Amino acid sequence: MWGYMGNYGWGMGIGMVLFWGLLAAAIMVLIRNTRGSGSAMTDGQQEKPLDILKERYARGEIEREEFEQKKHDLEN
């Protein structure tokens, strides 16, 4: 009784495993792509290079001299 799978055989079992596996993978991809990167991007806008530079300076990643030089480079 339990061993008999009718006309479906192992194909149905493998198909179900593939279906649920693909569904789980799709959900993980959606979650990964919808997570914010922690930046100030809103409404699909990309951050401008000067904004990124200001953030790096504010976080202390670069010194004032480097900030001023890069700011001057970006403005020209």
matplotlib code that plots the C-alpha trace (Angstrom):
import matplotlib.pyplot as plt

x = [0.0, 2.6, 5.2, 2.9, 3.3, 0.9, 1.8, 3.9, 6.8, 9.9, 9.4, 6.7, 8.8, 11.9, 9.6, 8.3, 11.8, 12.9, 9.8, 10.3, 14.0, 13.6, 10.9, 13.2, 16.1, 13.8, 12.7, 16.4, 17.3, 14.4, 15.3, 19.0, 18.1, 15.6, 17.8, 19.2, 22.9, 22.8, 23.3, 21.2, 19.7, 16.0, 13.4, 15.8, 18.3, 22.0, 24.2, 26.3, 30.1, 30.3, 27.8, 29.8, 32.9, 31.2, 30.0, 33.5, 34.9, 32.1, 32.9, 36.6, 37.8, 39.7, 41.5, 40.6, 43.4, 42.3, 38.7, 39.5, 41.6, 39.0, 36.2, 38.2, 38.8, 35.1, 34.0, 36.2]
y = [0.0, 2.6, 1.3, 1.7, 5.2, 4.6, 6.0, 8.8, 6.8, 8.6, 11.5, 13.1, 12.9, 14.4, 17.1, 18.1, 18.4, 20.5, 22.7, 23.4, 23.9, 26.4, 28.2, 28.5, 29.7, 32.3, 33.6, 33.8, 35.8, 38.2, 38.7, 39.3, 41.8, 43.8, 44.3, 47.8, 48.3, 50.7, 53.7, 56.8, 55.6, 56.2, 56.1, 54.2, 57.1, 56.4, 58.1, 60.9, 60.6, 63.7, 62.3, 59.1, 61.2, 63.2, 60.0, 58.6, 61.8, 61.8, 58.2, 59.1, 56.8, 59.7, 62.7, 66.3, 66.8, 63.8, 64.9, 68.3, 66.9, 64.4, 67.0, 69.4, 66.5, 65.7, 69.3, 69.8]
z = [0.0, 1.1, -1.4, -4.4, -6.0, -8.9, -12.3, -10.8, -9.5, -8.2, -10.7, -8.6, -5.4, -7.2, -8.8, -5.4, -3.9, -6.9, -6.6, -2.9, -3.3, -6.1, -4.2, -1.1, -3.3, -4.9, -1.5, -0.4, -3.5, -3.0, 0.7, -0.2, -2.9, -0.9, 2.1, 2.3, 2.0, 5.0, 2.8, 2.3, -1.0, -1.3, -4.1, -6.4, -6.5, -6.5, -4.1, -5.6, -5.3, -3.2, -0.7, -0.4, 0.2, 2.9, 4.6, 4.6, 6.1, 8.7, 9.7, 10.0, 7.2, 5.6, 6.9, 6.1, 3.6, 1.6, 1.8, 0.5, -2.4, -3.4, -3.1, -5.3, -7.9, -7.9, -8.4, -11.5]

ax = plt.figure().add_subplot(projection="3d")
ax.plot(x, y, z, "-o")
ax.set_aspect("equal")
plt.show()
